[in-house]
């Protein structure tokens, strides 16, 4: 099977699960948060992937308590931010992107996103779209439209790299090419899915993905 080349003029990366592996920190923080509020941790965890913290919190606490509950989960997640690591292949791919328009588009708040990136050894790019920057989070298309606009690129010229159903839905709705990252992305409509970014290479006109990493191809 041949490598897959996805043409593009830039890249929009989700953060957690795509650039950084923060799963241990996320699970620990949210389960602790749920238990402290007397909630079912499994039910809460099922609502977390791809959503802004405020959107998840709003599902479980009264409107008047959302701000305080968001502050608490943010505090818990920041405590574990230094323990994140880069997703395989990320630290080899990013140095290839000098001069290439790329951004991080995350459901996390700005402080947490920056802390997790740096904890994984990734210097945040010039463009980082976070929960504070949009009125509607993923799966709404607004975050990825905002990322494209700030890069000065048409969404159709960009590849969105995502791992969650809500993120994949947002990227597709924005009109971007979407690449799923990780086996769970097989349960999304992402046209192409890879195990991780090991061996991924920027060609100058797109992203080349090794056949060995492909779980699904268009």
ROMI-214433 format. One record per residue (C-alpha): residue number from 1; z, y, x. Coordinates in steps of 0.25 Angstrom, whole numbers, plus 5000, padded with zeros to 4 digits. Last residue first. Layout:
N
+-----+------+------+------+
: pos :   pz :   py :   px :
+-----+------+------+------+
: NUM :    Z :    Y :    X :
...
+-----+------+------+------+
END
This chain:
218
+-----+------+------+------+
: pos :   pz :   py :   px :
+-----+------+------+------+
: 218 : 5005 : 5032 : 4960 :
: 217 : 5014 : 5024 : 4969 :
: 216 : 5028 : 5017 : 4967 :
: 215 : 5038 : 5012 : 4976 :
: 214 : 5032 : 5018 : 4989 :
: 213 : 5040 : 5018 : 5002 :
: 212 : 5031 : 5007 : 5009 :
: 211 : 5018 : 5014 : 5005 :
: 210 : 5022 : 5027 : 5013 :
: 209 : 5022 : 5040 : 5006 :
: 208 : 5014 : 5051 : 5010 :
: 207 : 5017 : 5065 : 5004 :
: 206 : 5006 : 5075 : 5003 :
: 205 : 4997 : 5085 : 5010 :
: 204 : 5003 : 5087 : 5023 :
: 203 : 5005 : 5072 : 5024 :
: 202 : 5020 : 5072 : 5022 :
: 201 : 5026 : 5058 : 5025 :
: 200 : 5035 : 5049 : 5018 :
: 199 : 5039 : 5037 : 5027 :
: 198 : 5053 : 5036 : 5020 :
: 197 : 5053 : 5045 : 5008 :
: 196 : 5061 : 5035 : 4998 :
: 195 : 5057 : 5023 : 4990 :
: 194 : 5045 : 5029 : 4985 :
: 193 : 5040 : 5032 : 4971 :
: 192 : 5026 : 5037 : 4966 :
: 191 : 5022 : 5041 : 4952 :
: 190 : 5037 : 5045 : 4948 :
: 189 : 5038 : 5041 : 4934 :
: 188 : 5053 : 5037 : 4936 :
: 187 : 5059 : 5023 : 4938 :
: 186 : 5053 : 5021 : 4951 :
: 185 : 5061 : 5033 : 4955 :
: 184 : 5073 : 5024 : 4956 :
: 183 : 5066 : 5017 : 4968 :
: 182 : 5067 : 5030 : 4977 :
: 181 : 5059 : 5043 : 4978 :
: 180 : 5049 : 5046 : 4967 :
: 179 : 5037 : 5055 : 4971 :
: 178 : 5032 : 5065 : 4960 :
: 177 : 5019 : 5073 : 4961 :
: 176 : 5023 : 5086 : 4954 :
: 175 : 5020 : 5091 : 4940 :
: 174 : 5033 : 5097 : 4937 :
: 173 : 5035 : 5086 : 4926 :
: 172 : 5033 : 5075 : 4937 :
: 171 : 5043 : 5082 : 4946 :
: 170 : 5054 : 5083 : 4935 :
: 169 : 5052 : 5069 : 4930 :
: 168 : 5053 : 5064 : 4944 :
: 167 : 5066 : 5072 : 4946 :
: 166 : 5072 : 5067 : 4932 :
: 165 : 5069 : 5052 : 4936 :
: 164 : 5075 : 5053 : 4950 :
: 163 : 5070 : 5051 : 4964 :
: 162 : 5060 : 5063 : 4966 :
: 161 : 5050 : 5068 : 4976 :
: 160 : 5041 : 5079 : 4970 :
: 159 : 5028 : 5080 : 4976 :
: 158 : 5021 : 5094 : 4975 :
: 157 : 5007 : 5099 : 4973 :
: 156 : 5008 : 5097 : 4958 :
: 155 : 5020 : 5106 : 4957 :
: 154 : 5012 : 5117 : 4962 :
: 153 : 5018 : 5123 : 4975 :
: 152 : 5025 : 5136 : 4979 :
: 151 : 5037 : 5128 : 4984 :
: 150 : 5046 : 5136 : 4975 :
: 149 : 5037 : 5133 : 4963 :
: 148 : 5036 : 5118 : 4966 :
: 147 : 5051 : 5117 : 4967 :
: 146 : 5053 : 5125 : 4954 :
: 145 : 5043 : 5116 : 4947 :
: 144 : 5051 : 5104 : 4952 :
: 143 : 5064 : 5109 : 4947 :
: 142 : 5058 : 5114 : 4933 :
: 141 : 5052 : 5100 : 4930 :
: 140 : 5064 : 5096 : 4921 :
: 139 : 5069 : 5082 : 4925 :
: 138 : 5075 : 5089 : 4933 :
: 137 : 5083 : 5101 : 4931 :
: 136 : 5081 : 5113 : 4922 :
: 135 : 5085 : 5127 : 4925 :
: 134 : 5081 : 5126 : 4939 :
: 133 : 5086 : 5132 : 4953 :
: 132 : 5101 : 5128 : 4952 :
: 131 : 5097 : 5113 : 4951 :
: 130 : 5090 : 5114 : 4965 :
: 129 : 5076 : 5118 : 4970 :
: 128 : 5076 : 5118 : 4985 :
: 127 : 5065 : 5125 : 4992 :
: 126 : 5067 : 5129 : 5007 :
: 125 : 5070 : 5114 : 5011 :
: 124 : 5084 : 5109 : 5012 :
: 123 : 5087 : 5103 : 5026 :
: 122 : 5088 : 5088 : 5024 :
: 121 : 5098 : 5080 : 5032 :
: 120 : 5104 : 5072 : 5021 :
: 119 : 5116 : 5081 : 5020 :
: 118 : 5107 : 5093 : 5021 :
: 117 : 5100 : 5089 : 5008 :
: 116 : 5112 : 5085 : 5001 :
: 115 : 5119 : 5098 : 5004 :
: 114 : 5106 : 5106 : 5000 :
: 113 : 5105 : 5099 : 4987 :
: 112 : 5120 : 5101 : 4984 :
: 111 : 5120 : 5116 : 4986 :
: 110 : 5107 : 5118 : 4978 :
: 109 : 5111 : 5110 : 4966 :
: 108 : 5105 : 5096 : 4964 :
: 107 : 5093 : 5093 : 4954 :
: 106 : 5084 : 5094 : 4967 :
: 105 : 5071 : 5100 : 4970 :
: 104 : 5069 : 5100 : 4986 :
: 103 : 5057 : 5107 : 4991 :
: 102 : 5044 : 5105 : 4999 :
: 101 : 5033 : 5114 : 5004 :
: 100 : 5027 : 5108 : 5017 :
:  99 : 5029 : 5116 : 5029 :
:  98 : 5038 : 5106 : 5036 :
:  97 : 5037 : 5094 : 5027 :
:  96 : 5037 : 5083 : 5037 :
:  95 : 5051 : 5086 : 5041 :
:  94 : 5055 : 5082 : 5027 :
:  93 : 5048 : 5068 : 5028 :
:  92 : 5057 : 5061 : 5039 :
:  91 : 5070 : 5066 : 5033 :
:  90 : 5066 : 5062 : 5019 :
:  89 : 5062 : 5047 : 5023 :
:  88 : 5074 : 5041 : 5018 :
:  87 : 5082 : 5049 : 5008 :
:  86 : 5091 : 5059 : 5016 :
:  85 : 5106 : 5057 : 5016 :
:  84 : 5117 : 5063 : 5007 :
:  83 : 5132 : 5062 : 5012 :
:  82 : 5133 : 5077 : 5014 :
:  81 : 5131 : 5079 : 4999 :
:  80 : 5143 : 5072 : 4995 :
:  79 : 5153 : 5083 : 4993 :
:  78 : 5141 : 5091 : 4987 :
:  77 : 5140 : 5081 : 4976 :
:  76 : 5155 : 5082 : 4971 :
:  75 : 5154 : 5097 : 4971 :
:  74 : 5141 : 5097 : 4963 :
:  73 : 5147 : 5087 : 4953 :
:  72 : 5159 : 5097 : 4952 :
:  71 : 5151 : 5110 : 4950 :
:  70 : 5142 : 5102 : 4940 :
:  69 : 5155 : 5099 : 4932 :
:  68 : 5159 : 5113 : 4932 :
:  67 : 5146 : 5119 : 4927 :
:  66 : 5145 : 5108 : 4917 :
:  65 : 5158 : 5109 : 4910 :
:  64 : 5154 : 5119 : 4899 :
:  63 : 5142 : 5111 : 4895 :
:  62 : 5151 : 5098 : 4893 :
:  61 : 5149 : 5087 : 4903 :
:  60 : 5140 : 5075 : 4904 :
:  59 : 5126 : 5079 : 4903 :
:  58 : 5128 : 5093 : 4908 :
:  57 : 5132 : 5086 : 4921 :
:  56 : 5119 : 5080 : 4923 :
:  55 : 5111 : 5093 : 4921 :
:  54 : 5121 : 5101 : 4930 :
:  53 : 5119 : 5091 : 4941 :
:  52 : 5104 : 5092 : 4941 :
:  51 : 5097 : 5080 : 4937 :
:  50 : 5089 : 5070 : 4945 :
:  49 : 5099 : 5058 : 4945 :
:  48 : 5112 : 5062 : 4938 :
:  47 : 5111 : 5056 : 4924 :
:  46 : 5114 : 5042 : 4927 :
:  45 : 5125 : 5046 : 4936 :
:  44 : 5132 : 5052 : 4924 :
:  43 : 5131 : 5039 : 4916 :
:  42 : 5136 : 5031 : 4928 :
:  41 : 5148 : 5040 : 4931 :
:  40 : 5153 : 5039 : 4916 :
:  39 : 5160 : 5052 : 4914 :
:  38 : 5175 : 5055 : 4915 :
:  37 : 5173 : 5068 : 4922 :
:  36 : 5178 : 5064 : 4936 :
:  35 : 5171 : 5051 : 4934 :
:  34 : 5157 : 5058 : 4932 :
:  33 : 5159 : 5067 : 4944 :
:  32 : 5163 : 5055 : 4953 :
:  31 : 5151 : 5048 : 4948 :
:  30 : 5142 : 5060 : 4951 :
:  29 : 5148 : 5063 : 4965 :
:  28 : 5147 : 5048 : 4970 :
:  27 : 5133 : 5046 : 4964 :
:  26 : 5127 : 5059 : 4970 :
:  25 : 5134 : 5057 : 4983 :
:  24 : 5129 : 5042 : 4985 :
:  23 : 5115 : 5046 : 4980 :
:  22 : 5113 : 5058 : 4989 :
:  21 : 5101 : 5052 : 4996 :
:  20 : 5093 : 5065 : 5000 :
:  19 : 5078 : 5069 : 4999 :
:  18 : 5074 : 5060 : 4987 :
:  17 : 5087 : 5055 : 4981 :
:  16 : 5093 : 5068 : 4979 :
:  15 : 5084 : 5079 : 4983 :
:  14 : 5071 : 5080 : 4975 :
:  13 : 5060 : 5084 : 4984 :
:  12 : 5048 : 5093 : 4980 :
:  11 : 5036 : 5091 : 4990 :
:  10 : 5024 : 5099 : 4994 :
:   9 : 5009 : 5100 : 4994 :
:   8 : 5007 : 5086 : 4989 :
:   7 : 4998 : 5074 : 4989 :
:   6 : 5006 : 5060 : 4987 :
:   5 : 5001 : 5050 : 4998 :
:   4 : 5005 : 5036 : 4996 :
:   3 : 5005 : 5026 : 5007 :
:   2 : 4996 : 5014 : 5005 :
:   1 : 5000 : 5000 : 5000 :
+-----+------+------+------+
END
